[in-house]
């Protein structure tokens, strides 16, 4: 589904990403882990078509992401660490992407109600989204991504600032979108436990490099790269 070849990015002469080769399989959940500042968010922003001044080549579903393909852009969604909600009701927040895609009103209504129920937000449709708690706001941001049924969903630390209750709800929704629609999920997380719960494979990033990618048990129990081993064992200071 996603292929990156020779991917690199630098800012004012400082190397952020270097020589990254990555393949993300159709329908899998890939977790990117690593110390703070290792380039995880930079990588996911490039894959999600938010940064364009990089070296190398990235394709999604066979199309180069620099092609300007609007259908490709609309086939993906992203949820950030800090929840982004619009100055409108909960219902209108979640329906926003569907309206842009000109989905029929009756289908919008059904899909919005379904995803709000999944995220334990039923009954809050008329509430002003910016008056919600942080956890509720993040659930709405996730619902807005979920409801468009993206082929690829990018998650940048979507539960980093949430309590256990909200973490559990969002993790359930991540599993649901992957299981129900076969959505390919690429997520950045600092939590190895979360990666273990959600991911099919894990990629370890250190100092702007993707040092190892493998199955969950391979990375967490027997990583081959010494830097990955130091990170997952807690020996790396970060």
Secondary structure in CASP SS format (residue, H / E / C, confidence):
PFRMAT SS
TARGET T0000
AUTHOR 0000-0000-0000
METHOD secondary structure of the structure
MODEL  1
X C 1.00
X E 1.00
X E 1.00
X E 1.00
X E 1.00
X E 1.00
X E 1.00
X E 1.00
X E 1.00
X E 1.00
X E 1.00
X C 1.00
X C 1.00
X E 1.00
X E 1.00
X E 1.00
X E 1.00
X E 1.00
X E 1.00
X E 1.00
X E 1.00
X E 1.00
X E 1.00
X E 1.00
X C 1.00
X C 1.00
X C 1.00
X C 1.00
X E 1.00
X E 1.00
X E 1.00
X E 1.00
X E 1.00
X E 1.00
X C 1.00
X C 1.00
X C 1.00
X C 1.00
X C 1.00
X H 1.00
X H 1.00
X H 1.00
X H 1.00
X H 1.00
X H 1.00
X H 1.00
X H 1.00
X C 1.00
X C 1.00
X C 1.00
X C 1.00
X C 1.00
X C 1.00
X C 1.00
X E 1.00
X E 1.00
X E 1.00
X E 1.00
X E 1.00
X E 1.00
X C 1.00
X C 1.00
X E 1.00
X E 1.00
X H 1.00
X H 1.00
X H 1.00
X C 1.00
X C 1.00
X H 1.00
X H 1.00
X H 1.00
X H 1.00
X H 1.00
X C 1.00
X E 1.00
X E 1.00
X E 1.00
X E 1.00
X C 1.00
X C 1.00
X C 1.00
X C 1.00
X C 1.00
X C 1.00
X C 1.00
X C 1.00
X C 1.00
X E 1.00
X H 1.00
X H 1.00
X H 1.00
X H 1.00
X H 1.00
X H 1.00
X H 1.00
X H 1.00
X H 1.00
X H 1.00
X H 1.00
X C 1.00
X C 1.00
X C 1.00
X C 1.00
X H 1.00
X H 1.00
X H 1.00
X H 1.00
X H 1.00
X H 1.00
X H 1.00
X H 1.00
X H 1.00
X H 1.00
X H 1.00
X H 1.00
X H 1.00
X H 1.00
X C 1.00
X C 1.00
X C 1.00
X C 1.00
X C 1.00
X C 1.00
X C 1.00
X C 1.00
X C 1.00
X E 1.00
X H 1.00
X H 1.00
X H 1.00
X C 1.00
X C 1.00
X H 1.00
X H 1.00
X H 1.00
X H 1.00
X H 1.00
X H 1.00
X H 1.00
X H 1.00
X H 1.00
X H 1.00
X H 1.00
X H 1.00
X H 1.00
X C 1.00
X C 1.00
X C 1.00
X C 1.00
X C 1.00
X E 1.00
X E 1.00
X E 1.00
X E 1.00
X E 1.00
X C 1.00
X C 1.00
X C 1.00
X C 1.00
X C 1.00
X C 1.00
X C 1.00
X H 1.00
X H 1.00
X H 1.00
X H 1.00
X H 1.00
X H 1.00
X H 1.00
X H 1.00
X H 1.00
X H 1.00
X H 1.00
X H 1.00
X H 1.00
X H 1.00
X H 1.00
X H 1.00
X H 1.00
X H 1.00
X C 1.00
X C 1.00
X E 1.00
X E 1.00
X E 1.00
X E 1.00
X E 1.00
X C 1.00
X C 1.00
X C 1.00
X H 1.00
X H 1.00
X H 1.00
X H 1.00
X H 1.00
X H 1.00
X H 1.00
X C 1.00
X C 1.00
X E 1.00
X E 1.00
X E 1.00
X E 1.00
X E 1.00
X E 1.00
X C 1.00
X C 1.00
X E 1.00
X E 1.00
X E 1.00
X E 1.00
X E 1.00
X E 1.00
X E 1.00
X H 1.00
X H 1.00
X H 1.00
X H 1.00
X H 1.00
X H 1.00
X H 1.00
X C 1.00
X C 1.00
X C 1.00
X H 1.00
X H 1.00
X H 1.00
X H 1.00
X H 1.00
X H 1.00
X H 1.00
X H 1.00
X C 1.00
X C 1.00
X C 1.00
X C 1.00
X C 1.00
END
